[in-house]
Amino acid sequence: MPKLLQLGLIGLMLSPLTPALGIEINDQLDLSLNLTAVSDYRSRGQSQTLGDPAIQASATLSHASGLYLGVWTSNVDFGYDFKTRQEVDYYAGYYWQMSDDISLDLGYVHYSYPRQSDFNFAETYGILSAYGVSLGLQYADDFAGDQSYLWSYLGYATTLPADVGLNLRYGKVDYKDPVLLSNSGSSRSSYREWEVKLDRDLLGLNWSLSYIDSDMSKAECLNYLGYDDICGAALVAGVSKDF
């Protein structure tokens, strides 16, 4: 399988990073810890575990100035003879809370895959949020070696009755090269992906259910990622705990 197709399996995961109050170290520093279990690790419409469950954890150290750094990890499974079974992301950024309703998050993240270092790459990101609406851009110029990559999305978050959270996202993933091939022989460089997520706090845990889908055809998914069933519609259940 060509290297570009192999690297397509990575899928690129980074949710909008919004440092939250956690363990107070002193009057300037806070440490936020999170542990999550999901029925499928989906990133931008693509499964990173071949549809299997994942355990994920993160730690974020935030300064009162808005600066933060952290690490996020999850098990992965790209199939075939790929050696890596883990993704570890290191990130740093600046979170500016302009008002109660408006914020800006700017940062850098390095994705690493133990035992498969040729998958490693980095992104810069920016997320502007205002009154529940968010606009995000994440860009890499070393994806698949020297390929450019851009994920842009529009999101919306609100609270429904009974304290149920609703999160919506519609995004575009642009590989900048025509790497998505159909059975007819046509190709394109980008695809669309979307997610509808409901969540609620109960018994000290956050419970969630997401509908995730993309407009990648089975042929495009197979030709680029090696499988035809990891890019389509899926219901993903999750439970998480903040410390």
CORLIN-V493873 format. One record per residue. N is the residue number from 1. RES is the residue in one small letter. SS is DSSP state (a for helix, b for strand, c for the rest). D_LAST is the distance of its C-alpha to the last C-alpha in Angstrom with 2 decimals. Layout:
N|RES|SS|D_LAST / N|RES|SS|D_LAST
This chain:
1|m|c|42.08 / 2|p|c|42.26 / 3|k|a|39.43 / 4|l|a|38.68 / 5|l|a|38.20 / 6|q|a|35.98 / 7|l|a|33.72 / 8|g|c|33.58 / 9|l|c|31.38 / 10|i|c|28.49 / 11|g|c|27.72 / 12|l|c|25.50 / 13|m|c|21.91 / 14|l|c|20.06 / 15|s|c|18.46 / 16|p|c|18.75 / 17|l|c|16.29 / 18|t|c|15.18 / 19|p|c|12.84 / 20|a|c|10.59 / 21|l|c|9.59 / 22|g|c|6.35 / 23|i|b|7.12 / 24|e|b|10.86 / 25|i|c|13.06 / 26|n|c|16.20 / 27|d|c|17.84 / 28|q|c|17.98 / 29|l|b|14.85 / 30|d|b|11.16 / 31|l|b|8.72 / 32|s|b|6.38 / 33|l|b|5.00 / 34|n|b|6.12 / 35|l|b|8.34 / 36|t|b|11.45 / 37|a|b|14.81 / 38|v|b|17.88 / 39|s|c|21.50 / 40|d|c|22.79 / 41|y|c|21.53 / 42|r|b|23.59 / 43|s|b|24.01 / 44|r|c|26.48 / 45|g|c|28.23 / 46|q|b|28.58 / 47|s|b|27.01 / 48|q|c|25.67 / 49|t|c|25.77 / 50|l|c|29.18 / 51|g|c|27.66 / 52|d|c|25.62 / 53|p|c|21.92 / 54|a|b|19.22 / 55|i|b|15.89 / 56|q|b|13.88 / 57|a|b|11.02 / 58|s|b|10.33 / 59|a|b|9.52 / 60|t|b|10.95 / 61|l|b|12.51 / 62|s|b|14.04 / 63|h|b|17.08 / 64|a|c|18.55 / 65|s|c|21.49 / 66|g|c|19.70 / 67|l|b|19.74 / 68|y|b|16.84 / 69|l|b|16.63 / 70|g|b|14.51 / 71|v|b|14.91 / 72|w|b|14.55 / 73|t|b|16.18 / 74|s|b|17.71 / 75|n|b|20.67 / 76|v|c|23.87 / 77|d|c|27.42 / 78|f|c|30.30 / 79|g|c|33.00 / 80|y|c|36.39 / 81|d|c|36.45 / 82|f|c|33.48 / 83|k|c|31.85 / 84|t|c|28.30 / 85|r|c|25.65 / 86|q|b|22.63 / 87|e|b|21.65 / 88|v|b|19.80 / 89|d|b|19.44 / 90|y|b|19.31 / 91|y|b|19.17 / 92|a|b|19.92 / 93|g|b|20.94 / 94|y|b|21.59 / 95|y|b|20.16 / 96|w|b|22.75 / 97|q|b|22.15 / 98|m|c|25.86 / 99|s|c|25.55 / 100|d|c|23.42 / 101|d|c|24.63 / 102|i|b|25.35 / 103|s|b|23.33 / 104|l|b|24.16 / 105|d|b|22.04 / 106|l|b|24.04 / 107|g|b|23.12 / 108|y|b|23.95 / 109|v|b|22.49 / 110|h|b|24.00 / 111|y|b|23.90 / 112|s|b|24.79 / 113|y|c|25.91 / 114|p|c|26.53 / 115|r|c|30.10 / 116|q|c|31.05 / 117|s|a|31.06 / 118|d|a|33.62 / 119|f|a|30.91 / 120|n|c|29.00 / 121|f|b|29.18 / 122|a|b|27.62 / 123|e|b|27.11 / 124|t|b|27.07 / 125|y|b|25.60 / 126|g|b|25.90 / 127|i|b|24.36 / 128|l|b|25.98 / 129|s|b|24.52 / 130|a|b|26.61 / 131|y|c|26.54 / 132|g|c|24.46 / 133|v|b|26.55 / 134|s|b|25.44 / 135|l|b|27.75 / 136|g|b|26.50 / 137|l|b|28.47 / 138|q|b|27.55 / 139|y|b|30.39 / 140|a|b|31.25 / 141|d|b|34.68 / 142|d|b|34.24 / 143|f|b|33.22 / 144|a|c|35.54 / 145|g|c|37.01 / 146|d|c|38.44 / 147|q|b|37.83 / 148|s|b|36.41 / 149|y|b|33.74 / 150|l|b|32.43 / 151|w|b|29.89 / 152|s|b|30.26 / 153|y|b|28.74 / 154|l|b|28.72 / 155|g|b|25.87 / 156|y|b|25.40 / 157|a|b|22.52 / 158|t|b|23.14 / 159|t|b|22.25 / 160|l|b|24.74 / 161|p|a|25.80 / 162|a|a|23.60 / 163|d|a|20.50 / 164|v|b|20.78 / 165|g|b|19.70 / 166|l|b|22.40 / 167|n|b|22.11 / 168|l|b|25.35 / 169|r|b|26.26 / 170|y|b|29.65 / 171|g|b|30.14 / 172|k|b|32.83 / 173|v|b|32.57 / 174|d|b|35.57 / 175|y|c|36.56 / 176|k|c|39.57 / 177|d|c|41.83 / 178|p|c|43.31 / 179|v|c|41.34 / 180|l|b|40.92 / 181|l|b|44.13 / 182|s|c|45.50 / 183|n|c|48.09 / 184|s|c|50.75 / 185|g|c|50.27 / 186|s|c|48.81 / 187|s|b|45.73 / 188|r|b|43.19 / 189|s|c|40.56 / 190|s|b|37.81 / 191|y|b|36.19 / 192|r|b|34.20 / 193|e|b|30.89 / 194|w|b|29.00 / 195|e|b|26.08 / 196|v|b|25.59 / 197|k|b|22.12 / 198|l|b|21.23 / 199|d|b|17.79 / 200|r|b|16.72 / 201|d|b|13.88 / 202|l|b|15.06 / 203|l|c|14.13 / 204|g|c|10.45 / 205|l|b|10.49 / 206|n|b|11.98 / 207|w|b|15.40 / 208|s|b|17.67 / 209|l|b|21.25 / 210|s|b|22.92 / 211|y|b|26.57 / 212|i|b|27.16 / 213|d|b|30.64 / 214|s|b|32.88 / 215|d|c|36.61 / 216|m|c|37.13 / 217|s|c|39.90 / 218|k|a|39.88 / 219|a|a|42.45 / 220|e|a|40.48 / 221|c|a|37.38 / 222|l|a|39.55 / 223|n|a|41.50 / 224|y|a|38.53 / 225|l|a|35.79 / 226|g|c|37.95 / 227|y|c|36.81 / 228|d|c|37.83 / 229|d|c|35.09 / 230|i|c|31.83 / 231|c|c|32.43 / 232|g|c|33.33 / 233|a|c|31.79 / 234|a|b|28.82 / 235|l|b|26.45 / 236|v|b|22.93 / 237|a|b|20.52 / 238|g|b|16.77 / 239|v|b|13.68 / 240|s|b|10.06 / 241|k|b|6.57 / 242|d|b|3.80 / 243|f|c|0.00
